[in-house]
Amino acid sequence: MGRELLKWSALVTMTIDHLGAVLYPECLACRYVGRLSYPIFAYLLILSLETTRSVKNYFVRLFLLALISQVPFSLAMGVAPWERLNIFFTLSAGVLFIELRKRGNYLWLLLLVAAEVLRFDFGLYGVVAIGCFYFLRRNRILGVILFLALNLLYLPVSSHQLLALLALPLILLHDSGRFQVKELGQKADYPRWKKYFFYAYYPLHLAALFSMKTGF
């Protein structure tokens, strides 16, 4: 229940953000609301890494979705396909970042460079934010301090990015276990259609926004 609420919160705030970016660029309120979405996605990624049966398969799913989503993303955002890479490239890099860090492999530094050079959505900030939530799951105070410091560092780059901190109460509420339902007996299977709905929604809603923008 807790993770489900986080997923829907991330989905709704992301959609509001993209509505503003694609259809209503003058609506700054949409972009402000949208700042809450990425921290929740980053935190959900860490939860998935903790529960997935195969990190390799999880990475492959994210990377394939990144490739599939790039065309609708570039069309909706009005950029060339190679000019800016969608958020699933950032999340894929986040998986590698965490795994390399856990293994003590310093190739994670190259991922940080790649996030900026290849212009991943949220760039270096996006990958480091995933690292902050990795630490938050192990030491809540340290994770909050790191995420706060990250957003303060990016304040000169994007003043409204500080609004991402508003996602912390929801994340901390989940991390504390206060709105998670206690399991009774055997764990219920998560519906497959719902799992893939959250994957498919990203490219489909971008395609829909592009269609609404162009009347195509």
ABEGO torsion letter per residue (X at the ends): XAAAAAAAAAAAAAAAAAAAAAABAABAAAAAAAAAAAAAAAAAAAAAAAABABAAAAAAAAAAAAAAAAAAAAAAAGBBAAABBBAAAAAAAAAAAAAAAAAGBAAAAAAAAAAAAAGBBGEAAAAAAAAAAAAAAABAAAAAAAAAAAAAAAAAABAAAAAAAAAAAAAAAAAAGAABBBBBEBBBBBBAAAAAAAAAAAAAAAAAAAAAAAGX
